[in-house]
Amino acid sequence: MLQKLLYRLLLLTSAVLLASSCSTLPNVEHYLHSVQYVDADPNFYGAHGPLSIEQSEAIITRLKRETPGSDAILQRHLAIERAISGSSLVLGNKVTLLVNGPTTYAAMYEAIKKAKYNVNMETYILEDNPLIHTLIDLLRQKRSEGLEINLIYDAYGALGTPSILFERLRKGGIRLLEFNPINPLEIDALAAINNRNHRKLLIVDGKVVFTGGINLGAELSGSGSNPRQGGSVGYSWRDTDVRIEGPAAAEFQKAFIQHWESQAGPKLAPSVYFPEIPPAGKHIVRAIASSAEAPVPLIYATLISAVRSASRTIHITNAYFAPNQHFLDALQEAARRGVSVTLVLPKHSDSWLALAAGRSHYANLLEAGITIYERRDRVLHAKTIVIDGVWSTIGSSNLDWRSFRHNDEINAVILGRDFAEQMETLFTHDLAHSNRITLAQWRHRSLWTRFKEAIARFWQWWL
């Protein structure tokens, strides 16, 4: 714990020195305006490669027919993809929504047990607890069967992880890669001190993907708080992941291998990382791998675009809500043009600073007509958005400066009404377990609460 506190002090000191040169997010207005009148030719891919123009147009027509009024968000979102990222929308996937740790872990175990060639993982937190011991035993068993097992973990997120756990992994033949190792004596390490790997990703045989908000941490048990993270005692964690099976898995695999190579990881052993993948379902998926090194963070640009393209509803569930002014403006502008904007945010958190920073924006958001709820009975850790009942995203990215600017993140975007309906059902469930925050109520909060908000707002760039 002392080690982590000392590192936090070092991080903040370094961040202050670097802030003058990188204190703002890039303004995506240039990109949004440049694609406003572009006739988007989305890069649709199926199991056997790119679709023809006629096939792509048929897909867009079907999506419009499924959800009347979705024309604007589809056209604008596809245009911004083409202009900024060039990434593909991949057809033929089966997407399964996973809620909370026990369900997600069971699905992960099942997939790993069936693995035949390789297992690739990324995580921010890697903790020493019974759940992780079970996972390590399973990974070691698969390695003994001849599979390649590769794991990227974040140096800061694993500061409290006992060395014996890493030793067990290494002795079991699992190839480990530490993201941005912490060494205050190295200039390069100091320059990258604020760049953390916040991705949560599991890829099995290049065919099945798990991603979302769930770390390899104690909160996954669902039975209580995570003491290492300072969680609220007595509250279990509420999180969301997604299982993706089908051709889109290759996009996540590319992101993993690119990340591995960017950290100068040892050469990956030959394996079947990109197999032929037949269609597994009807869902359309896009992988967004966002990096702090990118001039325009892809997740940030995509979320701004999606919010500004909304025509009916924006439903956000997010653990750490302290976005920059451009994103706040986009939400308020959407509400003022008649879009129903509803936020479900935490009442309890493992970071009082992040909680207070988010609350410092409540008054302006409420005045703009945005509805805000706080989940009262869980430590909310989910990161999901549903727009217009047709566009959904689940991933590791919070709506804060750290995810937008400092971290490497990964999200999945799923297009289609049937999956969005599942997301809306989950959103409704969260609403039923949340307290609504009214403007009249918020204006009467205590001076002490306002003081904490002011302090947190000052530090939100570093949270």
Buried (B, 14 or more C-beta within 10 A) or exposed (E): EEEEEEBEEBBBEBBEEBEEEEEEBBEBEEBBEEBEEBEBEBBBBBBEEEBEEEEBBEBBEEBBEBBEEBBBBBBBBBBBBBBBBEBBBBBBBBBBBBBBBBBBBEBBBEBBEEBEBBBBBBBBBBBBBEBBEEBBEBBBEBBEEEBBBBBBBBBBBBBBBEEEBBEBBEEBBBBBBBBBEBEEEEEEBBEBBBBBBBBBBBBBBBBBBBBBBBBBBBBBBBEBBBEBBEBBEEBBBBBBBBBBBBBBBBBBBBBBBEBBEEBEBEEBEEBEBEBEBEBBBBBBBBBBBBBBEBEBBBBBBBBBBBBBBBBBBBBBBBBBBBBBEBBBBBBBBBBEEEBBBBBBBBBBBBBBBBBBBBBBBBBEBBEBBBBBBBBEBBBBBBBBBBBBBBBBBBBBBBBBBBBBBBBBBBBBBBBBBEBBBBBBEBBEEBBEBBEEBEEEEBEEBEEEEBEBBEBBBEBBBBB
